Amino acid sequence: MSAVAYLDHAASTPMHPEVVEAMRAFFEGCYANPTGAHRMARDARRATDDARDVLAEALGARPGEIVFCGSGTEADNLAIFGAAAGSGGAVVCGATEHPAVLRPTEQIGGRVVGVDRGGMLDLDALAAALDGDVRLVSVMLANNETGVVWPLEEVAEVMARHAPRALLHTDAVQAFPWLDVAALAAPADLVSVSAHKFGGPKGVGALVVRDRVPLKPLIVGGGQEAERRSGTPNVSGIVGMGAAAEITVARRAEVVARVGRLRDRLADGLRASVEGVVESGVRPAAGAGVPVDRSAKVAGSCHLCFEGVESEALLFLAERGGVYASAASACASGAEHPSHVLAAMGYRRDLARGSLRLSLGASSSEADVDAALAVLPAAVAQLRRAAA
């Protein structure tokens, strides 16, 4: 492929070269099933145990509390169905959750709590939704579309007052590249992450299940993962996830500072060069010359809505110009309804249909921002002329 400005890291990230090398040995030389008894099997099992140790430290958990899964979606489903199964209790989640949380909650007749215009969970509405029947509350640490970060400690305090026996689950899939999940997710009983969001391979995720939490498995058979998730472990994927987690934690502070500056330059540049742009999850500038406050968002998130533009058409022109992004809404695939996240935040339907998620990551560069600032204003102008 020719060089492109890849601004879709919230969808998936490029793998770190060190991760590829760490995985290579388990494709080429140590391909045994880690549940076996011979030396190669023991080597594979030792590698998965080492990765489990690394991930546990990165997530503020004990190694025995890590359950490896096939994806972040599976981890979310296991948390919701596994913790609620057989309890007879209700599940509560936020209206802007990823579908991997929202759909299971709706499927079992759960309660959905609204958010404010900035995308922050309405804690008063949460309190009203809680009672002694609630078994599980699921709130994401960072939103996958807007990048807005939710304060789990405040959620836990509300739960302690209104549903003290309920478990707290957080989808930290989008948070891990940017935030100290070990500290911020400490109040949670269950924590979901996915390797391909932080420089690891696709097809492997993990769920932290605190020791005190009973969990009914969704996949049964071989009894792997301490009977919580059966199936032959994806050894190379788990090794890659451990390597990616170690790299992410070690470099996180530098990446957050550098990428945050790139994101601000990108967002400020588009706001200055294109009229009719609404940036989600930010606090308006207090006055002329005062920068927009993006402190409620993760560093890699630049989510904008362009008035008078359809995101599908904008994405087409962006790709033609070498800029890869996403709409982060159902209308990008031709559906009639805009993002459920923006709908929950109260965005007008016509404005939400012009949403664009530009998400940066550890490999993002000044050249990526330069390309986006060159391509997107011209694309928006072209689409508005065509619609006039």
Disulfide bonds with the S-S distance in Angstrom:
none
